[in-house]
Amino acid sequence: MEGDAHGRVGVLTRHLAPDRPDHTRLALSEASTSASPESTSRRQNISSSYQRIHGSVPRHAVRWNSISMVQQVRLQDIIYDKADGEGVAKITINRPEKRNAFRPETIEEIMRCMTDARDDPEIGVIVLTGAGTKAFCSGGDQGVRGEGGYVGPDKVPRLNVLDLQVQIRRMPKPVIAMVAGYAVGGGNILQMMCDITIAADNAVFGQTGPKVGSFDAGYGSTQMARLVGQKKAREIWFLARLYTAQQALDMGLINTVVPLEKLQEETIVWCREILRNSPTALRVLKAALNAAEDGQAGLQELGGNATLLFYQTPEGNEGRQAYLEKRRPDFSKFSRFP
Ligand SMILES: CC(C)(COP(=O)(O)OP(=O)(O)OC[C@H]1O[C@@H](n2cnc3c(N)ncnc32)[C@H](O)[C@@H]1OP(=O)(O)O)[C@@H](O)C(=O)NCCC(=O)NCCSC(=O)CCC(=O)c1ccccc1C(=O)O
């Protein structure tokens, strides 16, 4: 009883405290590894069985295993890691001297790693980030911008970041942007394409395109409007201002802001929390959220998930089996649900 009263006072105090950072608001994952779910619940005055069972997520550091070659290609512009036994893959744009601006090779390498992470059954969440603390990504490398796109070693001008945007959109596993420093131009669009964005308090967001003779009239505009609304999207693009992490959070551009020194830790906690949940539920939910906005392509993605599930049922298998056995299928035993 006394403990409950203390807990209630604690909750009230936390609600009234000024400058309460967003990441502490729900505080489901505040528990350290040593805290039992019960003690965590009491400290947070959360007493439901749901919180006792699901509430506490360990915060200990992960051990990253670096992968230097993917599909026989040696990675140059990015670092690719998988967390030891955790189900997390991390793709880091590694051009800090250019504020992690991307060139065609960078995008090509990210796409290879995205495919690898998608195909790896051990991986359940993918983190996209930038090396260092100054930038997540500053967009297309203006130094290799030619006429018709960004030019790589093959001399072909490309806008292949558009393919990466689609790949992230259709990735059946959650993709989390972990943002420190600048996420501007095509870098801001990449973080927008990710399912979730966790930003450090030094993060800066914005579109610079209209100042450097560029624009993204695809997802870069339409997805932004869906996230922040039409008026704000027009402001961001037409004025090409830069916004703080807190401003980005307030307008719905990102999910949370954490102190820079907590960025990795908090991201891993979010990953672990997601990884506890049903992978099928997550993939169908992502497809459904996409389908509401992606027209026929979105329905195709959602429909593919229905087929995936149907193939795992006795009813689906009866059709295949009957074909292989050269007999008429017997679907009479399967329910016609109301
Ligand atoms: C990001 C800054 C605000 C950071 O400023 P600051 O911390 O002061 O660092 P700097 O001294 O400016 O930069 C350090 C160093 O990095 C170089 N650099 C930074 N950004 C880029 C870049 N994008 N390209 C090339 N080089 C870059 C900079 O020159 C410095 O080098 P030094 O040799 O030391 O001089 C600031 O750097 C900044 O404003 N950067 C430019 C941001 C920008 O305008 N980006 C391009 C926007 S347009 C775009 O991204 C289009 C992308 C695209 O491919 C596309 C095309 C068509 C449809 C869609 C897309 C899409 O969706 O992406």
The ligand as an SDF file (V2000), in Angstrom:
LIG
                    3D

 63 66  0  0  0  0  0  0  0  0999 V2000
   25.5140   18.8980  -43.9460 C   0  0  0  0  0  0  0  0  0  0  0  0
   26.0770   20.2670  -43.6960 C   0  0  0  0  0  0  0  0  0  0  0  0
   24.9800   21.2010  -43.2000 C   0  0  0  0  0  0  0  0  0  0  0  0
   27.1700   20.1210  -42.6190 C   0  0  0  0  0  0  0  0  0  0  0  0
   27.8080   21.3550  -42.3930 O   0  0  0  0  0  0  0  0  0  0  0  0
   29.2050   21.3570  -41.5940 P   0  0  0  0  0  0  0  0  0  0  0  0
   29.0960   20.4920  -40.3960 O   0  0  0  0  0  0  0  0  0  0  0  0
   29.5750   22.7780  -41.4280 O   0  0  0  0  0  0  0  0  0  0  0  0
   30.2400   20.6120  -42.5410 O   0  0  0  0  0  0  0  0  0  0  0  0
   30.8640   21.0970  -43.9280 P   0  0  0  0  0  0  0  0  0  0  0  0
   32.1500   21.7620  -43.6440 O   0  0  0  0  0  0  0  0  0  0  0  0
   29.8790   21.8060  -44.7390 O   0  0  0  0  0  0  0  0  0  0  0  0
   31.1000   19.6920  -44.6430 O   0  0  0  0  0  0  0  0  0  0  0  0
   32.2330   18.8880  -44.3380 C   0  0  0  0  0  0  0  0  0  0  0  0
   32.7430   18.3120  -45.6190 C   0  0  0  0  0  0  0  0  0  0  0  0
   31.7270   17.4560  -46.1540 O   0  0  0  0  0  0  0  0  0  0  0  0
   31.4180   17.8640  -47.4780 C   0  0  0  0  0  0  0  0  0  0  0  0
   30.0140   17.5970  -47.7430 N   0  0  0  0  0  0  0  0  0  0  0  0
   28.9880   17.7090  -46.9100 C   0  0  0  0  0  0  0  0  0  0  0  0
   27.8480   17.4030  -47.4990 N   0  0  0  0  0  0  0  0  0  0  0  0
   28.1610   17.0590  -48.7600 C   0  0  0  0  0  0  0  0  0  0  0  0
   27.4120   16.6240  -49.8750 C   0  0  0  0  0  0  0  0  0  0  0  0
   26.0740   16.4260  -49.8160 N   0  0  0  0  0  0  0  0  0  0  0  0
   28.0660   16.3520  -51.0190 N   0  0  0  0  0  0  0  0  0  0  0  0
   29.4020   16.4980  -51.0980 C   0  0  0  0  0  0  0  0  0  0  0  0
   30.1700   16.9050  -50.0810 N   0  0  0  0  0  0  0  0  0  0  0  0
   29.5570   17.1800  -48.9240 C   0  0  0  0  0  0  0  0  0  0  0  0
   31.7300   19.3490  -47.4990 C   0  0  0  0  0  0  0  0  0  0  0  0
   31.9300   19.7990  -48.8150 O   0  0  0  0  0  0  0  0  0  0  0  0
   32.9940   19.3910  -46.6710 C   0  0  0  0  0  0  0  0  0  0  0  0
   34.0800   18.9600  -47.4600 O   0  0  0  0  0  0  0  0  0  0  0  0
   35.4520   19.7830  -47.4810 P   0  0  0  0  0  0  0  0  0  0  0  0
   36.3000   19.0590  -48.4670 O   0  0  0  0  0  0  0  0  0  0  0  0
   35.9580   19.7090  -46.0680 O   0  0  0  0  0  0  0  0  0  0  0  0
   35.0730   21.1660  -47.8770 O   0  0  0  0  0  0  0  0  0  0  0  0
   26.7140   20.8670  -44.9490 C   0  0  0  0  0  0  0  0  0  0  0  0
   27.8520   20.1050  -45.2790 O   0  0  0  0  0  0  0  0  0  0  0  0
   25.8030   20.8740  -46.1260 C   0  0  0  0  0  0  0  0  0  0  0  0
   24.9560   21.7470  -46.2580 O   0  0  0  0  0  0  0  0  0  0  0  0
   25.9970   19.9030  -47.0270 N   0  0  0  0  0  0  0  0  0  0  0  0
   25.2440   19.8350  -48.2830 C   0  0  0  0  0  0  0  0  0  0  0  0
   23.8770   19.2520  -48.0810 C   0  0  0  0  0  0  0  0  0  0  0  0
   23.2020   19.1040  -49.4110 C   0  0  0  0  0  0  0  0  0  0  0  0
   22.8680   20.0830  -50.0570 O   0  0  0  0  0  0  0  0  0  0  0  0
   22.9840   17.8510  -49.8400 N   0  0  0  0  0  0  0  0  0  0  0  0
   22.4410   17.5280  -51.1300 C   0  0  0  0  0  0  0  0  0  0  0  0
   20.9620   17.6760  -51.1640 C   0  0  0  0  0  0  0  0  0  0  0  0
   20.2480   17.1650  -52.6750 S   0  0  0  0  0  0  0  0  0  0  0  0
   20.1590   15.5020  -52.4830 C   0  0  0  0  0  0  0  0  0  0  0  0
   20.5010   14.9380  -51.5090 O   0  0  0  0  0  0  0  0  0  0  0  0
   19.5530   14.7740  -53.6540 C   0  0  0  0  0  0  0  0  0  0  0  0
   19.7670   13.3220  -53.5030 C   0  0  0  0  0  0  0  0  0  0  0  0
   19.2550   12.4620  -54.5780 C   0  0  0  0  0  0  0  0  0  0  0  0
   20.0270   11.6430  -55.0030 O   0  0  0  0  0  0  0  0  0  0  0  0
   17.8850   12.4960  -55.1200 C   0  0  0  0  0  0  0  0  0  0  0  0
   17.7540   12.9210  -56.4060 C   0  0  0  0  0  0  0  0  0  0  0  0
   16.5230   12.9260  -57.0050 C   0  0  0  0  0  0  0  0  0  0  0  0
   15.4120   12.5060  -56.3070 C   0  0  0  0  0  0  0  0  0  0  0  0
   15.5460   12.0870  -55.0230 C   0  0  0  0  0  0  0  0  0  0  0  0
   16.7730   12.0880  -54.4100 C   0  0  0  0  0  0  0  0  0  0  0  0
   16.7900   11.6550  -52.9920 C   0  0  0  0  0  0  0  0  0  0  0  0
   15.7340   11.3530  -52.4780 O   0  0  0  0  0  0  0  0  0  0  0  0
   17.8050   11.5800  -52.3570 O   0  0  0  0  0  0  0  0  0  0  0  0
  1  2  1  0
  2  3  1  0
  2  4  1  0
  2 36  1  0
  4  5  1  0
  5  6  1  0
  6  7  2  0
  6  8  1  0
  6  9  1  0
  9 10  1  0
 10 11  2  0
 10 12  1  0
 10 13  1  0
 13 14  1  0
 14 15  1  0
 15 16  1  0
 15 30  1  0
 16 17  1  0
 17 18  1  0
 17 28  1  0
 18 19  1  0
 18 27  1  0
 19 20  2  0
 20 21  1  0
 21 22  1  0
 21 27  2  0
 22 23  1  0
 22 24  2  0
 24 25  1  0
 25 26  2  0
 26 27  1  0
 28 29  1  0
 28 30  1  0
 30 31  1  0
 31 32  1  0
 32 33  2  0
 32 34  1  0
 32 35  1  0
 36 37  1  0
 36 38  1  0
 38 39  2  0
 38 40  1  0
 40 41  1  0
 41 42  1  0
 42 43  1  0
 43 44  2  0
 43 45  1  0
 45 46  1  0
 46 47  1  0
 47 48  1  0
 48 49  1  0
 49 50  2  0
 49 51  1  0
 51 52  1  0
 52 53  1  0
 53 54  2  0
 53 55  1  0
 55 56  1  0
 55 60  2  0
 56 57  2  0
 57 58  1  0
 58 59  2  0
 59 60  1  0
 60 61  1  0
 61 62  2  0
 61 63  1  0
M  END
$$$$
